[in-house]
């Protein structure tokens, strides 16, 4: 059974922190493993669903998205990013981290296949197993194409489709607000081209 998100993060965050840790004036906690923000748990509770959502859009797996979220929050815990800017920073970091997982092939294919094939506790296959296989293959093709896009285009596409405003995407990627729409449209066009280029032959 997976550990509760907050408990898992807390356990990871304090690894390597000496028993005699002390809170610094800037609100971080000093220890052998580096400084951990005092407001980490508060930000984690507020932003966790959104961060998992961003990662899941890239990876298509809730479990993998939760792993990415924990990595992202641990990285955030050692920054001095103002709490008010945390949601945007975390969304961008989650997109980058998820793309890194996607590109490096750190996927749990067997678990995804077992879930998508419709096995239910050792029972018979779901009636629509053929449809499930087709859908899984299509989703896999889209993710592979996404991983081949230029990094900025891929992140812009993920962030925009995760619900971030044009202003937030612009600020996150150091773009002018007026160019976000163009960047996203180019990313969508590039994604379609990748899908066409690598379409399976029949």
N, C-alpha and C positions, 0 to 999 in steps of 0.2 A: 504494500500500500504506500502511495506517495505521501510524503510528509506535508503537513499543512504549509501553504506558501509562506506565511509570516514566520512560522517556526523554523522552516528551512532556511530562510534568509537570515534570520537572527543567528542561527547556528553557524552559518557560513561567514557572517560578518564578523563574528568574534573569534574565529579561528586565528591563532597566532597572536592574539592580543594578550598581553601580560596580565596576570591577576591584579597587579597594582596599577591598572590603567587609570588615567586621570582625564577629566574633561578640560579641554582647552578653552581659552577665552572666545575663540571663534565658533564654539559650539560643537566641535568635533571631539572625538575620543582618541587620545593618543595611546598607542600600544606597539608591540613588536611588529605587528603585521601592517602598520600604517595607521592613518587616522580615519575614523568612521564617523560620519555626521550624526549628531545627536537627534536630528529630525528625520532620520532615514525611515524609521518605522511609520511615522505619520505620513510622509510622502508615499511610501510603499502602499499603505492602505488606500490612499486617495487615488493613486494612479495605476495600480496593478491591473485592473480590468482593461484599461485602454492599452497598456503596454503589451499585454497578452494578445489583445485583438490585432495590433499591428503585426506582431510576430506570426500570428496564426494566418494572416492574409498571405504571408510569404511562404510559410512552411506547410500549411494545411493540416497541421497536427496540434491538438491542444496540449499534449504532453510536451512536445518539442518546444512549443511556444512558451510554456511555463518555465522550461529550462533556460530559454533565451531571456525571459523576463528576470529571472534570478541573476543571471550574468550581468544584465543591464543595470539592475538596481545596485549590485555590488560595485560596479564601476561608478555609478552615480554617488554612492556613499563615500567615495574618496575624492570627490570634486568639491569645489566651492561655488557651484552653480546656485544662484538664489532660488529659494523654494518656489517663488512665483513663476520662474522660468522652467521649472522641473518638467511639467507635462510635455512641452515642446522638445526639450533636450532628450527626455526619455523616449519619445516617439521616434526621433531621428536615430538615437543609439540602438533602439530595438530593431529598426529597419536594417541598419548596417550589420548588426550582429546576426540577424536572421539570414540576410543575404550571404554572410560569411559561412554560415552553416550550410546553406543551400549549395554554395559554390564548392565547398570543400568535401561535399558528399557525406557529411555527418548526419545521415538520415536513418530513421528506423523503419526501413522498408518492410521488414517482415511483419511488424506490428500493424502498419498501415494496411498491408494486404489482408491480414487476418480480419481486421475490422471492416474493410470495404467488401470483402467476399461474403460477408453476412453470416459468419458462424455465430451461433448463439448457444453457448454452453455445451458444445459438443453435439448440438442438434443438427437437423438438416440444413442445407443451404437455403438462403432466402429465395423466394420465387424470382426476384428480379436480379439475381446474381450477375447475369450477362450485362444488364444495364450498369450495375455497380462497377464491373470491370472496365467497361467503356468509359464511364465517368472518371474512374481513377486514372486511366491512361491519358485522358484529355487533360486532367488537372496536372498530371506529371509533365506533360508536354509544355503547358503554360508556365509552370515553375522553372523548367529547364530553360525556356526562352527568356524568362525574366532574369535568370542568372547570367545570361549572355549580354544583357543590355549594359550600356555605360552606367557606372555606379550612380551618377547624379540623376539620370533619367529614371532608373529603377526605384530609387528612394523617393523621388518626387511622385511617381505613380502610386507607390504604396501609401505614402502619407496622404495624398489627396483622396484616395479611395478608402482610407481609414477614417475620413471625416475631418481632417485638419482643414482649416480655412486657407484661402489663397495667401492671406497675410502671414499665417503661421508657417506655411510651406516656404514662402519667400524668405522669411527671417531665418528659418532653419537651414536653408541652402544658400543663403547670401545672394538671393535673386531679387530683382525688382518685382513688386506685386504684379505689374502688368505682364511680366514674362512667364509667370507660373503657368498660365493657361497654355501658352505656346509650348513650354517644356513638357507639360503633361500630354498634350496632343501628339507631340513628336515621339514621346515614349510609347504611347498607344500605337502609333503608326509603326514604330520600330518593333514593337512586340508582335504585331500582326505579320510584319515581314519575316521575323524570325520563325513564327509558326508556319508560314507558307514555305519558307526555305527548307525547314526540317520536317515537313509533313510526311507521314508514312506513305510509301508507294503501295499501290494496290494492283 
